[in-house]
């Protein structure tokens, strides 16, 4: 299914999406080259934010906007799917954040940095 499929599925199930965002749970995964490419493409397609946190260690952060029902209208923007990937260690984290700004999502990601470094 991949990360793109997970996001699209959640957008269709708005009540479940809200519950997951409110809970603030994170999902740890082992990223593949395909996951990284998919996240980069989806982030670009959705107008999300991509940030190289540590190029030496291969740590990248993505904040991908989530829209109600997949409408991609800014008025329906619910928050972000945040993805933090450490390429060299093969660790990744995905979580949903009820935030209105990708900068806020980046600040939230700093709390997870110790887990991926």
C-alpha positions in Angstrom: 0.0 0.0 0.0 2.7 2.5 0.9 2.6 5.8 2.6 0.5 7.5 -0.1 -2.2 4.7 0.2 -2.3 5.1 3.9 -2.9 8.9 3.7 -5.6 8.5 1.0 -7.3 5.8 3.0 -7.3 8.0 6.1 -8.8 10.9 4.2 -11.8 8.8 3.2 -12.4 7.8 6.9 -12.6 11.2 8.5 -13.8 10.1 11.9 -11.0 7.6 12.2 -8.5 10.2 11.0 -9.6 12.7 13.7 -9.3 10.0 16.4 -5.8 9.1 15.3 -4.7 12.7 15.1 -6.1 13.5 18.5 -4.3 10.4 20.0 -1.0 11.6 18.6 0.3 8.0 18.1 3.4 7.5 16.0 4.2 4.6 13.7 7.7 3.4 13.4 8.7 1.7 10.1 11.8 0.6 8.1 11.8 2.8 5.1 12.6 1.5 1.6 13.9 3.4 -1.4 10.3 3.2 -2.7 8.9 4.8 0.5 11.3 7.7 0.3 10.5 8.4 -3.4 6.8 8.1 -2.7 7.0 10.5 0.2 9.0 13.0 -1.8 6.6 12.9 -4.7 3.5 13.1 -2.6 4.9 15.9 -0.5 5.6 17.9 -3.7 2.2 17.0 -5.3 0.4 18.2 -2.1 2.4 21.4 -1.6 3.9 20.0 1.6 7.2 20.8 3.3 10.5 18.9 2.8 13.5 19.6 5.0 16.9 18.0 5.1 17.6 18.0 8.8 21.1 16.3 8.7 22.5 15.6 5.3 25.5 13.7 6.7 23.2 11.2 8.5 20.5 11.3 5.8 17.8 12.6 8.1 14.8 14.1 6.3 11.5 15.5 7.4 8.3 15.8 5.4 5.0 17.5 6.4 2.3 16.4 4.0 -1.1 18.2 4.2 -4.2 16.1 4.9 -7.5 17.1 3.4 -11.0 16.0 4.3 -12.2 13.5 1.7 -9.1 14.0 -0.4 -10.5 17.3 -1.8 -7.1 19.1 -1.7 -8.9 22.3 -0.9 -7.1 24.5 1.6 -10.4 25.1 3.4 -10.6 21.4 4.2 -7.0 21.2 5.5 -7.1 19.1 8.7 -3.4 18.8 9.6 -0.3 17.0 8.4 1.1 13.5 8.0 4.6 14.0 9.4 7.3 11.7 8.2 10.8 11.6 9.7 13.3 9.3 8.0 16.9 8.4 8.9 18.2 6.8 5.7 21.6 5.6 7.1 20.0 3.8 10.1 16.9 2.6 8.2 14.4 4.1 10.6 11.3 6.1 9.9 8.5 7.6 11.9 5.0 8.6 10.7 2.5 10.5 12.8 -0.5 12.7 12.2 -0.6 16.2 13.6 -3.6 18.5 14.0 -1.6 21.6 13.1 -2.3 24.4 10.7 1.2 25.2 9.8 4.1 23.1 8.4 6.5 25.1 10.6 4.6 23.8 13.7 4.9 20.3 12.3 8.7 20.8 12.0 8.9 22.0 15.6 7.0 18.9 16.7 9.4 16.7 14.8 12.4 17.9 16.9 10.9 15.8 19.8 11.4 12.6 17.7 14.9 13.4 16.5 16.6 11.5 19.4 14.8 8.3 18.2 16.2 8.4 14.7 19.7 9.7 15.2 
